[in-house]
Amino acid sequence: MADPKLSREEMIQQDVADLKSLGYTQQLFREMGGFSNFAISFSIISILTGAVLLYGTGLKFAGPVINSLGWPLVSLFTLLAAASMAEIASAYPTAGGLYFWSYRLGGKGFAWVTAWFNMVGQVTATAAINMGAAIYFVGAVTRLLHIPDDYKIPVFGSLSNWYFQICVMVMLLIPQVLINAFGIRLTAKLNGISVYWHLIGVLVIVGFLTFFGKHHSDIGFLFQYTNSVTPLDASSALIHEQSVPALVIGAYSMPSPLFALFPFLKSFYNAAPFALIFTLGLLQAQWTYTGYDASAHVAEETIMARKNSAWGIFLSVLVSAVAGYILLLVLTWCIPNRDIAKTANDAYPVLYIATENLSAFMANLVAVIIGVAMWLCGSSSIASMSRMWYAFSRDNGMPGARLIKQVHPKYHTPIWAIVISSLFSVVICLYAAAYTLITSISTIALYIAYILPVFLNWRNKLRRKGEFTTPQTAPWNLGKWGATINFIAIAWVVLISIMFSIPPNELVLWTMLIMLVKLGLYWQFWAKKRFTGPTPDDEAELRQEMI
């Protein structure tokens, strides 16, 4: 545990000694303080991305109460998960992150599974961020230029066509890929800028709507429950000119297998019980809280890593929770004419609120603030995603590892990892032709990766067997409440994994089941014998090449 009275150089030397005790040699420069470590996770969480892009989704299902009560509820359980992860990060301040934690706590099998879910989660998260940004940019430009929503365009037919939005996504993606491939120092600077952009941006939006907004409701309105769309309607599509529960894959729709297996679901979904629709609406908040594991990935570049990496994970969630709650309450408070259904069903609800409340200049400035924040978030997500793919390929844990692990001799960046993972983020959009499906897949995959090392740590604590966190090994420690907090976090992830895998996100269920089966077969017949897990030599070489 670092003594705060130590000089900067003494702190660094203590960090180096801690790292050496875990089997690694210091390779990266330790220049990041606590704020910088916090900044990278806060930037990837990006409340101006998740909370904005899925604002209408939550509002459709449950109305204002999904923001006033749903957001703090999710924030609380996410803080428990973040605290559980922070404790492990304090014990293992290495660049390996979740992948390394699972290896130390449960062995190479758990490490392999954690890595795969982390990679899938990061690809779908990047897809969701950039696809959402594309949808948002289309809306912002059309409103700025006063182009009608039903404006016809060649090939795609309309501006709201999913495949046109994918094209816009690709145009946003290309400069992000180039910056990550050829300008890694610029990427680092953009992360720092992103923090201030988000915090100042939230203050500007909140200030504009509070002092200049034309529509302000009473406090009671913020806790109103209104259902604008039933779960049955949200789970249905037109098949043979009839609206029926459906499974949608790209442009293809088929009758829902889940509704066929369980016929009672139709009446249950049509009845729209509060518990069901409220939980479905929580996707807005839960997807926002992803990416905060980034603080662990830069532990070896952080001074007083055992504490600062842990605080980076925890505080990025806490600060996002407070700032996001203020933003959502003010947006909901300013819903024009208290018309929840009209706002929720608008293609761009946050832009609609800004346009109806503010002058053209202010509304356009809000649109720019949000748009830039989304693009910055996407760029950071690509950096994190590609490094995870590269790290795992170094240990030959995936097909095509020989190509993916290559580092450009001049730019010292894993270009093929950047390009290939980014291409997969586009492919997933062709497969899951609905925004909530992509966000559901990323949320579930990432939280499974988050909770696996937490589960292993909790299991080992209860059995008093194997490695687990203690006040001696983890200075940032949950003490006597650790096991209880771990259990609640595990239970929460199990719950959301179920709730975000059922209709209207049924494709998520079958996708995750198919993925589990394929991973099981791949492990049993190939990886089990060939995959050895992270080794000190591999990690040292990885970090040296990433400088």
Buried (B, 14 or more C-beta within 10 A) or exposed (E): BBEEEEEEEEBBBBBBEBBEEBEBEBBBEBEBBBBBBBBBBBBBBBBBBBBBBBBBBBBBBBBBBBBBBBBBEBBEBBBBBBBBBBBBBBBBBBBBBBBBBBBBBBEBBBBBBBBBBBBBBBBBBBBBBBBBBBBBBBBBBBBBEEEEBEEEEEEBEEBBBBBBBBEBBBEBBEEBBEBBBBBBEEBBEBBBEBBEBBBEBBEBBBEBBEEEBEBEBEEEBBEBBBBBBBBBBBBBBEBEEEEBBBBBBBEEBEEBEBBEEEEEBBEBBEEBEEEBBBBBBBBBBBBBBBBBBBBBBBBBBBBBBBBBBBBBBBBBBBBBBEBBBBBBBBBBBBBBEBEBBBBBBBBBBBBBBBBBBBEEEBBBBBBEBBBBBBBBBBBBBBBBBBBBBBBBBBBBBBEEBEEBBBBBEEEEBBBBBBBBBBBBBBEBBBBBBBBBBBBBBBBBBBBBBBBBBBBBBBBBBEEEEBBBBEEEBBBBBBEEEBBEBBBBBBEBBBEBBEBBBBBBBBBBBBBBEEBBEEBEEBBEEEBEEEBEBBEEEBBBBBBEBBE
